[in-house]
Amino acid sequence: MRGKILDSLYNPGYDSWVLKQTKYGIFDGEARLHPHDEDIDNSFDGCKIAEFRADLKSCKEKAKWMRQRAIGARIVAQSCWRVLEDTEAEAEVEKIVAMLEKQADDTQEYYKRMKAYEPMFIKNLLQERRETREMINKRKA
């Protein structure tokens, strides 16, 4: 997700933390080192996982914004229909409201997929790191 990393912190052997600013607000993410992963502890992977979690929070906030926008459009459209007696205008407004509601649903679905992908993301990232370390150790030997 787009944004700017404002700050990050890495505590070797313990955790990583990232503070990220997006257009939906400022979010933080944290990743704690699991005892099984002590062999590949590094700042890059920890901060990458923490950034993913900050992005997840940002995506959740975006979904909320999109839902509020769709609700607001529906309320405005319903209040305008009482004033307008033009069926073509009503149909056009209904198309716009339906589009906004679909965008809100799509954003919510994207957030759910992103949340479900988190364990796979972490697993793939750590597996890549292990393979890289193994390759480096073979070259040294």
N, CA, C and O of each residue as an XYZ file, in Angstrom:
564
protein
N       0.848     -1.167      0.000
C       0.000      0.000      0.000
C       0.896      1.233      0.000
O       1.941      1.252      0.651
N       0.491      2.233     -0.714
C       1.291      3.444     -0.788
C       1.328      4.153      0.551
O       0.417      4.035      1.370
N       2.377      4.871      0.744
C       2.529      5.626      1.969
C       3.993      5.915      2.216
O       4.867      5.573      1.420
N       4.225      6.541      3.321
C       5.587      6.922      3.669
C       5.902      6.381      5.058
O       5.136      6.579      6.001
N       7.025      5.702      5.172
C       7.450      5.205      6.476
C       8.034      6.386      7.249
O       9.018      6.995      6.829
N       7.417      6.695      8.373
C       7.851      7.823      9.187
C       8.948      7.430     10.161
O       9.868      8.204     10.426
N       8.843      6.221     10.690
C       9.815      5.777     11.693
C       9.805      4.256     11.739
O       8.815      3.612     11.392
N      10.915      3.705     12.169
C      10.987      2.259     12.366
C      11.964      1.981     13.491
O      12.845      2.787     13.791
N      11.789      0.828     14.101
C      12.630      0.444     15.224
C      12.853     -1.062     15.159
O      11.925     -1.835     14.925
N      14.092     -1.455     15.368
C      14.435     -2.877     15.366
C      15.189     -3.186     16.643
O      16.243     -2.608     16.909
N      14.651     -4.091     17.425
C      15.315     -4.562     18.641
C      15.821     -5.973     18.364
O      15.024     -6.911     18.339
N      17.136     -6.149     18.154
C      17.671     -7.484     17.814
C      17.244     -8.548     18.819
O      17.371     -8.372     20.031
N      16.743     -9.640     18.292
C      16.342    -10.756     19.139
C      14.996    -10.580     19.791
O      14.584    -11.425     20.587
N      14.286     -9.490     19.473
C      13.005     -9.270     20.142
C      11.880     -8.887     19.173
O      10.987     -9.697     18.925
N      11.910     -7.663     18.620
C      10.811     -7.245     17.756
C      11.215     -6.127     16.796
O      12.306     -5.563     16.883
N      10.298     -5.830     15.884
C      10.450     -4.728     14.935
C       9.161     -3.922     14.950
O       8.085     -4.461     15.212
N       9.275     -2.623     14.667
C       8.118     -1.739     14.687
C       8.253     -0.723     13.564
O       9.347     -0.223     13.303
N       7.147     -0.418     12.902
C       7.133      0.545     11.800
C       5.958      1.491     11.988
O       4.865      1.071     12.369
N       6.189      2.772     11.720
C       5.142      3.789     11.724
C       5.027      4.303     10.298
O       6.002      4.790      9.725
N       3.832      4.193      9.728
C       3.644      4.525      8.316
C       2.470      5.490      8.146
O       1.420      5.342      8.773
N       2.682      6.483      7.276
C       1.636      7.456      6.982
C       1.061      7.172      5.597
O       1.802      7.048      4.622
N      -0.259      7.069      5.519
C      -0.962      6.932      4.244
C      -2.012      8.026      4.180
O      -2.162      8.793      5.131
N      -2.731      8.111      3.090
C      -3.758      9.150      2.994
C      -4.959      8.844      3.883
O      -5.863      9.671      4.002
N      -4.981      7.671      4.508
C      -6.068      7.301      5.409
C      -5.689      7.472      6.874
O      -6.504      7.204      7.756
N      -4.469      7.915      7.143
C      -4.031      8.154      8.509
C      -2.626      7.637      8.750
O      -1.908      7.264      7.822
N      -2.257      7.624     10.010
C      -0.941      7.123     10.427
C      -1.170      5.819     11.178
O      -1.979      5.754     12.103
N      -0.446      4.783     10.766
C      -0.646      3.444     11.320
C       0.691      2.840     11.722
O       1.731      3.139     11.134
N       0.642      1.991     12.731
C       1.861      1.296     13.135
C       1.658     -0.204     12.993
O       0.534     -0.708     13.015
N       2.757     -0.888     12.851
C       2.744     -2.340     12.761
C       3.896     -2.888     13.582
O       4.944     -2.252     13.697
N       3.706     -4.050     14.145
C       4.734     -4.651     14.987
C       4.900     -6.117     14.624
O       3.934     -6.795     14.274
N       6.114     -6.590     14.709
C       6.404     -8.007     14.466
C       7.342     -8.482     15.574
O       8.419     -7.921     15.777
N       6.923     -9.499     16.269
C       7.755    -10.076     17.328
C       8.480    -11.305     16.791
O       7.942    -12.058     15.979
N       9.686    -11.488     17.250
C      10.494    -12.618     16.812
C      10.011    -13.897     17.492
O       9.918    -13.970     18.717
N       9.712    -14.882     16.688
C       9.290    -16.182     17.202
C      10.548    -16.983     17.530
O      11.526    -16.913     16.786
N      10.544    -17.740     18.626
C      11.746    -18.511     19.009
C      12.252    -19.452     17.908
O      13.454    -19.701     17.823
N      11.355    -19.975     17.065
C      11.781    -20.870     15.984
C      12.552    -20.141     14.889
O      13.242    -20.767     14.086
N      12.430    -18.808     14.862
C      13.043    -18.028     13.786
C      14.294    -17.257     14.223
O      14.739    -16.349     13.522
N      14.852    -17.613     15.365
C      16.030    -16.893     15.859
C      17.233    -17.037     14.933
O      18.115    -16.178     14.917
N      17.266    -18.108     14.172
C      18.404    -18.335     13.276
C      18.432    -17.343     12.115
O      19.487    -17.144     11.513
N      17.327    -16.732     11.794
C      17.276    -15.802     10.657
C      16.853    -14.395     11.089
O      16.367    -13.616     10.268
N      17.030    -14.072     12.343
C      16.653    -12.749     12.868
C      17.400    -11.649     12.120
O      18.629    -11.666     12.051
N      16.655    -10.688     11.556
C      17.275     -9.534     10.907
C      16.279     -8.381     10.839
O      15.068     -8.582     10.931
N      16.802     -7.191     10.678
C      15.956     -5.999     10.705
C      15.069     -5.898      9.468
O      13.936     -5.426      9.564
N      15.557     -6.327      8.325
C      14.781     -6.184      7.091
C      13.476     -6.975      7.159
O      12.404     -6.423      6.911
N      13.559     -8.250      7.489
C      12.355     -9.081      7.515
C      11.391     -8.641      8.605
O      10.181     -8.593      8.385
N      11.913     -8.324      9.765
C      11.046     -7.869     10.855
C      10.296     -6.603     10.484
O       9.095     -6.493     10.728
N      11.001     -5.652      9.896
C      10.354     -4.398      9.493
C       9.414     -4.613      8.311
O       8.405     -3.917      8.194
N       9.725     -5.552      7.445
C       8.840     -5.850      6.312
C       7.509     -6.414      6.820
O       6.446     -6.046      6.321
N       7.568     -7.297      7.801
C       6.344     -7.853      8.391
C       5.570     -6.763      9.128
O       4.346     -6.688      9.024
N       6.286     -5.920      9.873
C       5.636     -4.821     10.585
C       4.975     -3.853      9.607
O       3.882     -3.352      9.872
N       5.632     -3.588      8.480
C       5.043     -2.706      7.467
C       3.784     -3.336      6.870
O       2.800     -2.639      6.623
N       3.808     -4.645      6.638
C       2.624     -5.341      6.122
C       1.457     -5.160      7.081
O       0.324     -4.943      6.650
N       1.728     -5.250      8.377
C       0.664     -5.103      9.372
C       0.155     -3.665      9.436
O      -1.034     -3.443      9.666
N       1.032     -2.693      9.237
C       0.592     -1.298      9.160
C      -0.275     -1.088      7.920
O      -1.283     -0.384      7.973
N       0.120     -1.700      6.808
C      -0.674     -1.620      5.578
C      -2.048     -2.261      5.766
O      -3.046     -1.782      5.227
N      -2.087     -3.332      6.525
C      -3.345     -4.005      6.814
C      -4.292     -3.068      7.571
O      -5.483     -2.996      7.265
N      -3.756     -2.363      8.547
C      -4.576     -1.394      9.296
C      -5.037     -0.262      8.386
O      -6.172      0.201      8.491
N      -4.167      0.175      7.506
C      -4.526      1.239      6.563
C      -5.635      0.767      5.622
O      -6.559      1.522      5.321
N      -5.546     -0.456      5.168
C      -6.552     -1.012      4.270
C      -7.908     -1.123      4.982
O      -8.952     -0.873      4.379
N      -7.885     -1.492      6.243
C      -9.123     -1.570      7.020
C      -9.765     -0.187      7.139
O     -10.982     -0.045      7.017
N      -8.944      0.819      7.375
C      -9.452      2.187      7.472
C     -10.002      2.658      6.123
O     -11.027      3.337      6.073
N      -9.330      2.304      5.045
C      -9.817      2.661      3.704
C     -11.184      2.036      3.464
O     -12.073      2.687      2.915
N     -11.362      0.788      3.866
C     -12.646      0.115      3.698
C     -13.740      0.853      4.469
O     -14.863      0.988      3.983
N     -13.407      1.331      5.677
C     -14.377      2.107      6.454
C     -14.745      3.405      5.740
O     -15.918      3.773      5.674
N     -13.738      4.098      5.208
C     -13.977      5.350      4.473
C     -14.878      5.106      3.277
O     -15.825      5.856      3.043
N     -14.587      4.064      2.524
C     -15.366      3.768      1.326
C     -16.824      3.446      1.693
O     -17.749      3.869      0.999
N     -17.020      2.710      2.765
C     -18.376      2.369      3.213
C     -19.126      3.642      3.622
O     -20.296      3.811      3.280
N     -18.448      4.538      4.356
C     -19.090      5.788      4.772
C     -19.455      6.645      3.561
O     -20.508      7.282      3.543
N     -18.598      6.659      2.569
C     -18.862      7.423      1.354
C     -20.095      6.870      0.632
O     -20.930      7.635      0.150
N     -20.203      5.565      0.562
C     -21.358      4.939     -0.092
C     -22.645      5.219      0.685
O     -23.686      5.493      0.087
N     -22.575      5.150      2.006
C     -23.749      5.435      2.838
C     -24.176      6.890      2.657
O     -25.363      7.181      2.512
N     -23.209      7.795      2.665
C     -23.510      9.213      2.459
C     -24.143      9.477      1.109
O     -25.089     10.258      1.008
N     -23.634      8.835      0.072
C     -24.193      9.003     -1.274
C     -25.627      8.481     -1.324
O     -26.486      9.086     -1.965
N     -25.885      7.362     -0.652
C     -27.241      6.799     -0.613
C     -28.201      7.769      0.085
O     -29.319      7.974     -0.388
N     -27.779      8.363      1.193
C     -28.624      9.307      1.930
C     -28.918     10.539      1.088
O     -30.063     10.986      1.016
N     -27.887     11.091      0.449
C     -28.078     12.269     -0.405
C     -29.008     11.932     -1.573
O     -29.893     12.718     -1.911
N     -28.808     10.784     -2.178
C     -29.646     10.385     -3.315
C     -31.103     10.252     -2.890
O     -31.998     10.706     -3.603
N     -31.348      9.644     -1.754
C     -32.725      9.466     -1.296
C     -33.386     10.799     -0.983
O     -34.578     10.970     -1.238
N     -32.636     11.739     -0.438
C     -33.214     13.049     -0.150
C     -33.472     13.836     -1.438
O     -34.422     14.615     -1.505
N     -32.634     13.640     -2.458
C     -32.817     14.332     -3.736
C     -33.983     13.763     -4.528
O     -34.634     14.496     -5.272
N     -34.261     12.474     -4.383
C     -35.345     11.874     -5.152
C     -36.686     12.498     -4.800
O     -37.590     12.556     -5.634
N     -36.812     12.960     -3.578
C     -38.061     13.604     -3.175
C     -38.238     14.930     -3.908
O     -39.357     15.333     -4.225
N     -37.118     15.602     -4.170
C     -37.161     16.903     -4.840
C     -37.239     16.734     -6.353
O     -38.024     17.407     -7.021
N     -36.423     15.837     -6.886
C     -36.392     15.620     -8.339
C     -37.559     14.744     -8.772
O     -37.920     13.784     -8.091
N     -38.123     15.080     -9.876
C     -39.147     14.212    -10.438
C     -38.713     13.713    -11.801
O     -39.526     13.241    -12.596
N     -37.421     13.824    -12.058
C     -36.839     13.408    -13.340
C     -36.350     11.967    -13.185
O     -35.401     11.712    -12.443
N     -36.980     11.041    -13.869
C     -36.615      9.628    -13.728
C     -35.240      9.334    -14.318
O     -34.552      8.428    -13.849
N     -34.827     10.087    -15.344
C     -33.491      9.889    -15.911
C     -32.419     10.288    -14.904
O     -31.412      9.596    -14.756
N     -32.633     11.391    -14.222
C     -31.672     11.845    -13.209
C     -31.620     10.852    -12.054
O     -30.546     10.564    -11.525
N     -32.777     10.330    -11.666
C     -32.817      9.339    -10.588
C     -32.037      8.088    -10.974
O     -31.312      7.522    -10.155
N     -32.189      7.661    -12.221
C     -31.478      6.473    -12.692
C     -29.969      6.718    -12.707
O     -29.193      5.826    -12.365
N     -29.554      7.918    -13.100
C     -28.129      8.258    -13.132
C     -27.547      8.295    -11.721
O     -26.449      7.795    -11.475
N     -28.297      8.891    -10.807
C     -27.848      8.953     -9.407
C     -27.768      7.545     -8.830
O     -26.837      7.231     -8.088
N     -28.726      6.706     -9.161
C     -28.723      5.319     -8.665
C     -27.506      4.556     -9.178
O     -26.942      3.738     -8.452
N     -27.094      4.814    -10.419
C     -25.886      4.179    -10.972
C     -24.653      4.586    -10.174
O     -23.807      3.754     -9.846
N     -24.564      5.872     -9.869
C     -23.409      6.369     -9.110
C     -23.384      5.764     -7.713
O     -22.331      5.341     -7.236
N     -24.538      5.722     -7.060
C     -24.615      5.131     -5.717
C     -24.248      3.650     -5.769
O     -23.519      3.167     -4.903
N     -24.737      2.932     -6.761
C     -24.419      1.508     -6.898
C     -22.917      1.312     -7.125
O     -22.325      0.369     -6.601
N     -22.305      2.206     -7.908
C     -20.865      2.117     -8.155
C     -20.079      2.323     -6.852
O     -19.121      1.601     -6.578
N     -20.491      3.309     -6.059
C     -19.805      3.570     -4.793
C     -19.972      2.403     -3.825
O     -19.035      2.048     -3.111
N     -21.151      1.813     -3.799
C     -21.374      0.659     -2.928
C     -20.529     -0.535     -3.373
O     -20.014     -1.279     -2.538
N     -20.388     -0.716     -4.686
C     -19.548     -1.795     -5.201
C     -18.080     -1.558     -4.837
O     -17.378     -2.497     -4.465
N     -17.614     -0.313     -4.941
C     -16.241      0.011     -4.551
C     -16.017     -0.286     -3.073
O     -14.969     -0.804     -2.688
N     -17.008      0.045     -2.248
C     -16.893     -0.237     -0.815
C     -16.831     -1.740     -0.567
O     -16.030     -2.202      0.246
N     -17.668     -2.502     -1.258
C     -17.648     -3.968     -1.112
C     -16.323     -4.552     -1.585
O     -15.770     -5.446     -0.945
N     -15.811     -4.045     -2.708
C     -14.535     -4.531     -3.244
C     -13.382     -4.236     -2.282
O     -12.501     -5.073     -2.084
N     -13.396     -3.054     -1.693
C     -12.335     -2.681     -0.747
C     -12.398     -3.567      0.493
O     -11.365     -4.002      1.000
N     -13.608     -3.835      0.980
C     -13.771     -4.718      2.140
C     -13.287     -6.122      1.808
O     -12.640     -6.762      2.638
N     -13.587     -6.608      0.616
C     -13.141     -7.934      0.181
C     -11.615     -7.982      0.073
O     -10.993     -8.972      0.461
N     -11.013     -6.910     -0.456
C      -9.556     -6.841     -0.566
C      -8.912     -6.903      0.820
O      -7.906     -7.586      1.010
N      -9.493     -6.189      1.785
C      -8.974     -6.223      3.157
C      -9.036     -7.652      3.705
O      -8.077     -8.124      4.318
N     -10.149     -8.334      3.488
C     -10.287     -9.701      3.993
C      -9.253    -10.633      3.366
O      -8.663    -11.465      4.055
N      -9.033    -10.490      2.043
C      -8.031    -11.319      1.368
C      -6.626    -11.011      1.888
O      -5.814    -11.914      2.089
N      -6.355     -9.721      2.102
C      -5.042     -9.319      2.596
C      -4.801     -9.889      4.003
O      -3.702    -10.353      4.307
N      -5.815     -9.852      4.843
C      -5.704    -10.388      6.203
C      -5.485    -11.903      6.172
O      -4.699    -12.441      6.951
N      -6.187    -12.582      5.263
C      -6.020    -14.030      5.153
C      -4.647    -14.387      4.585
O      -4.132    -15.471      4.859
N      -4.050    -13.495      3.798
C      -2.749    -13.743      3.170
C      -1.586    -13.531      4.136
O      -0.480    -14.002      3.869
N      -1.806    -12.840      5.243
C      -0.715    -12.512      6.165
C       0.135    -13.713      6.581
O       1.359    -13.623      6.486
N      -0.438    -14.833      7.037
C       0.406    -15.979      7.412
C       1.248    -16.508      6.251
O       2.401    -16.893      6.443
N       0.676    -16.527      5.055
C       1.406    -17.001      3.877
C       2.549    -16.037      3.542
O       3.648    -16.465      3.191
N       2.281    -14.746      3.653
C       3.304    -13.727      3.403
C       4.499    -13.934      4.328
O       5.648    -13.932      3.885
N       4.216    -14.112      5.617
C       5.279    -14.301      6.609
C       6.040    -15.598      6.337
O       7.270    -15.626      6.377
N       5.295    -16.673      6.060
C       5.931    -17.966      5.789
C       6.855    -17.865      4.578
O       7.993    -18.331      4.632
N       6.381    -17.264      3.490
C       7.197    -17.138      2.276
C       8.431    -16.270      2.519
O       9.524    -16.595      2.055
N       8.255    -15.180      3.238
C       9.369    -14.280      3.520
C      10.457    -14.988      4.328
O      11.642    -14.873      4.015
N      10.054    -15.713      5.358
C      11.025    -16.406      6.206
C      11.673    -17.589      5.484
O      12.852    -17.879      5.686
N      10.902    -18.261      4.651
C      11.459    -19.363      3.876
C      12.509    -18.844      2.892
O      13.563    -19.456      2.720
N      12.216    -17.722      2.254
C      13.191    -17.098      1.350
C      14.476    -16.751      2.091
O      15.574    -16.976      1.581
N      14.335    -16.204      3.293
C      15.502    -15.823      4.092
C      16.320    -17.051      4.457
O      17.549    -17.016      4.390
N      15.659    -18.132      4.841
C      16.381    -19.369      5.185
C      17.141    -19.912      3.974
O      18.294    -20.326      4.097
N      16.497    -19.910      2.810
C      17.148    -20.398      1.599
C      18.342    -19.526      1.232
O      19.377    -20.037      0.805
N      18.203    -18.215      1.398
C      19.307    -17.301      1.105
C      20.465    -17.543      2.059
O      21.618    -17.596      1.631
N      20.174    -17.691      3.338
C      21.225    -17.961      4.327
C      21.920    -19.281      4.031
O      23.141    -19.387      4.153
N      21.151    -20.275      3.647
C      21.726    -21.588      3.334
C      22.656    -21.478      2.126
O      23.737    -22.066      2.116
N      22.238    -20.729      1.114
C      23.044    -20.534     -0.076
C      24.349    -19.799      0.269
O      25.413    -20.150     -0.239
N      24.262    -18.802      1.114
C      25.456    -18.041      1.523
C      26.407    -18.942      2.318
O      27.621    -18.898      2.120
N      25.853    -19.751      3.211
C      26.693    -20.662      3.997
C      27.395    -21.699      3.112
O      28.539    -22.066      3.379
N      26.712    -22.174      2.055
C      27.330    -23.116      1.132
C      28.487    -22.472      0.373
O      29.517    -23.106      0.140
N      28.310    -21.205     -0.011
C      29.383    -20.494     -0.721
C      30.594    -20.289      0.177
O      31.729    -20.365     -0.292
N      30.369    -20.030      1.457
C      31.469    -19.806      2.393
C      32.244    -21.090      2.638
O      33.450    -21.050      2.882
N      31.557    -22.235      2.576
C      32.185    -23.511      2.907
C      33.085    -24.015      1.801
O      33.686    -25.082      1.932
